[in-house]
Amino acid sequence: MTAPRRGGRGAGPGVGAAGGRNGGSAAIGDTNGGRGVEHYFSRAPGAESRPGLVEYALPGAADGILRFFTDSGVFSRERVDYGTDLLIRSLPVLRGRVLDLGCGYGALGIAAARLSPEADVYFVDVNERAVALCRENLLRNRAEGDVGDLDAATDATGGVLRSGERVFCSDGFSGLGGAVFDTIITNPPIRTGKANLFRLYRECRAHLAEDGALYLVIQRKQGLESTFAELLRVFGNCADVARRGGFHVLRAGASGK
């Protein structure tokens, strides 16, 4: 195990946003570019729709400007947030079946799909507006790739993933049946409270392949220590693999390492 570290520097510059590639960041839990007033974890946000478009400079890609449709009532609508950017930059090359848990408008998973073309990426969020945006953004950024057919012999979902759908509206794993993933990536919904977060961590462990891993980003002041301890309890291991500006990327392996 690797205990969470304080301070330090991470790799990479800031986040690209509409009107500039190095815009500021919205803290985890903000849903309106730092003016968080709408619960991004509501199934049907009540805020009046205010569509927007943000840009994100994909790290390490010459042609890596991704453009995302956003709207009110979804997480970090004015820019790809600082924590998500750090997580994207910290992921290894991914392969196999990957889930972006709490995907919002899809920035994390779409970036991961572009950076790891051999990954088969799925998306899930409880927010209906976010799910609709994620579907649009997948098409806009052509991130689905040549994924081929899923192997029925390894699909324990009752056909859920074999339907061809990539983006699901679901509270955590409740709508995904027995789906198993090689990697789960998430900027977790901190504002939903510790009980819900810890439930999601337990569900992640149950839906990971034997050698799978969970990667998440969390801010020190918003529960790093308690999340580290819970992942250590649930998975038997937890490593602090990257940090920048008070945000930390944690990795927990399903195999205990």
Secondary structure as GFF3:
##gff-version 3
##sequence-region A 1 257
A	DSSP	beta_strand	15	17	.	.	.	ID=ss1
A	DSSP	beta_strand	20	23	.	.	.	ID=ss2
A	DSSP	beta_strand	52	57	.	.	.	ID=ss3
A	DSSP	beta_strand	65	70	.	.	.	ID=ss4
A	DSSP	alpha_helix	82	90	.	.	.	ID=ss5
A	DSSP	beta_strand	96	101	.	.	.	ID=ss6
A	DSSP	alpha_helix	107	115	.	.	.	ID=ss7
A	DSSP	beta_strand	119	125	.	.	.	ID=ss8
A	DSSP	alpha_helix	128	141	.	.	.	ID=ss9
A	DSSP	three_ten_helix	152	154	.	.	.	ID=ss10
A	DSSP	three_ten_helix	161	163	.	.	.	ID=ss11
A	DSSP	beta_strand	167	169	.	.	.	ID=ss12
A	DSSP	beta_strand	181	186	.	.	.	ID=ss13
A	DSSP	three_ten_helix	190	192	.	.	.	ID=ss14
A	DSSP	alpha_helix	194	206	.	.	.	ID=ss15
A	DSSP	beta_strand	208	219	.	.	.	ID=ss16
A	DSSP	three_ten_helix	220	222	.	.	.	ID=ss17
A	DSSP	alpha_helix	224	235	.	.	.	ID=ss18
A	DSSP	beta_strand	239	244	.	.	.	ID=ss19
A	DSSP	beta_strand	247	253	.	.	.	ID=ss20
###
